[in-house]
């Protein structure tokens, strides 16, 4: 996998572990609900991004194997 893609994925993996999945229990009301909805939506986007990283890594692997002398990376 390319170095920059690998570094980017590592940064993503580190950041996603720090992303909150829910608002604190002490938060109540409409603002709490709106914030929770935003967190849920963002979490879905992060999941989609992980899938794109996997796809990109696979595609880069194909290109790298084509460019290697023995056909493997």
Order of alpha helices (4+ residues) and beta strands (2+ residues): alpha-alpha
